[in-house]
């Protein structure tokens, strides 16, 4: 798919809207939409509404774009590591050349920070060591050799251990969402799926219990999962939202888990909605799917 056509993967963005977003708002790719801040989402929503661009939901577009970006990363090659390099100059002013401090990052956490390194080449060697696995290539300098290149290492500081291979974060996959009628905290009546293609009608006279099914794929570490259901009134801008879970542990590659909400009441009305599965430990690891039109009588 051509880069300029990526945005058409989002439900509600066709060729005309894609061209409008490109021409008027500088949004060309899924990554552009996924990076929008909350303020930018509100501004774009207002601009499209003022331009009479039809019924749009920029917040949903951004959520869907983020999920597509995550799935693309999961299906492709994951980066081996992430580094941030700082160039620092001696405050004393005695040296003209800067030194370099490297931060090894993973999932927005700093795993390790180097001592000041004298040259770009030494900094690159330090980074190569962190992605080389358990054994370093023959042509790569050891940490002791880096120390000989004016790297200040104190006697009390232990040499950094060889890191394990980077952890693949994978993604959360939503396989189902059922709804039961709840009476006195018991489940009664017929189970209805809210992931069906056809519209769903519910009886608003009784509270309901939502049961989500989610699994963790493409990862090697566990996830702490919660689910969130967001419903948008079709006739207004009002939104209601339910969240549950938060302490449910998902094993990588396992059969998944069933996550049951407390009883909730959905007001009478017609809705469209989205369902999210989110890892509390890694905000970028999420699952997303759209719900059919739901009518509560």
C-alpha positions, 0 to 999 in steps of 0.5 A: 500500500502506498504511504499516502493511502495508509490513512484509508485503513481507518474506518471513516477515512475515505479518499476525499477525507484522506486528501483533506487531512493531507492538504489542510492538516499535514497528516500523511501517514498512520504515524502522523495520526497516531502521534496527535496529542489530546489538544491536537485531536480536539483542534482537528475535530473542531476544524473538520466540524467547522468545515462541515466534513460530516460525522467524524471522530478524531479520537477514535481515528487516533486510537485505531491508527495507534493500534495499526502502527503497533500491529505493523511493528509486531508483524515486522522486525522489532528494534533490537534496542533504543539509545539516547546519546547526549553530547556534553562539554566540560564546564571548565572550558579546558577542552574543545571536544565534547564527551558522549553519554549514552542511555540504553532505553526499553519501554520508556525505562532507562536500563543503563547509562554509560560513563562519559565516552571520549568519541563518537566511535567509542559511544558506537562501540558501547552501543554495539556491545548492548545489542550483540547478545551474550558474546561480543564479536571478536572485533568489538572492544571489551569494556576494559578497552573502553576504559583505556580510552579515557572512560572514567570508571570507579573501582567500586562500580561493577562492570555492566553485565551483558544484557539479555536479548531485548524483550519483544513486547507483542500485542494484545488480541481481543477475541470476543466481548459478550454481554449478560443480563445481571440480576442480583449479581447473578448472570441470567438470560441469553448471552449476546456477542457485541463483536457481531457484524449486525446491530445489537439490541439490548434491554435497558431495564436491567444492568448487564455484565460485560465479558471480554476475551483477550490474549497476548501474542508475540511477546515473552513477558507477562502483561497486566491487562484491563479492558475499556468499552467506550460508547458514543451516542449517535445523536449527540457528542456524549460519551460513556465509558466502562473499564474493568480488570486491571489486575488480570495477568496474561501469559505470553502465548497462552490461551487468553483469559476471560475478564468480567466487568461488574454490573453496569447500566447503559442508558437508553439510546443508540450507540457506536463504540470501541473496545480496548485491551490495555497493558498497565505496564506498557501503554503502547501494548494495546488491543482495539476493535470496533463494536456494531451499532448498539441500541438500548431500549 
